[in-house]
């Protein structure tokens, strides 16, 4: 049995390495294609690395469209949404788990049922509401329409359910308000879950395409996904400027790669805490 385990360990590593290469290959191909000429992209057999890397493709793609503005819009909107969702999700989840009020279970059931609705079913009423409020084609419209997330409420609720109720009850007996208990006790104890939620929400909002495209027509408000699509179509990229499209795509995912590199340790620690994994 011991020999079998020793043989399985390197096999497992080889399988995981193979899966990692398969998952990373599209990104590697995108990066190398951004350094190629158009002929090298369409060459057969395919060329993995260009004969002469065209580093100027990045500068040309950056100046061909206002990608700096697109990146700012996406980072700004996603960051504000993460902050707002963190606050309102924490308050709602705390109320559902550690406060007693009539129809609490009915409220949670309504929240779950709303999560089961197709996203497309909410587009029309949401658009009408934003139009009546005068928030179409504005930063506020992009932010307000994503200020509440049912998934975030449910996720934080599950994290708060793991907190000992005795601590909350003891704090109430000592005279602490619900607001103080939430932000000085519950929030710090569940911070790993909030780290995961913040990263998931940021990536989701950063990559959001369809809904922002519906409520924003002003090019100055385009997020990176809509801006990249606009550059892809208007720049005549169909069969003509694929290296620039690949370079622009690489530029747009750089903030996400940097975010992951910076928060990797926090993310792994958060996952370990959330699933109760303790190191030896």
Secondary structure, DSSP 8 states (H G I E B T S, - for coil): -HHHHHHHHHHHHHHHHHHHHHHHHHHHHHHHHTTS-HHHHT-SS--SS-SS--THHHHHHHHHTTHHHHHHHHHHHHHHHHHHHHHHHHHHHHHHHH---TTHHHHHHHHHHHHTS-GGGGHHHHHHHHHHHT-TTSHHHHHHTTS--HHHHHHHHHHHHTS-HHHHHHHHHTT--HHHHIIIIIHHHTHHHHHHHHHHHHHHHHT--HHHHHH---GGG--HHHHHHHHHHHTT-TTS-HHHHHHHHHHHHHHHHHHHHHHHHHHHHHHHHHTT----
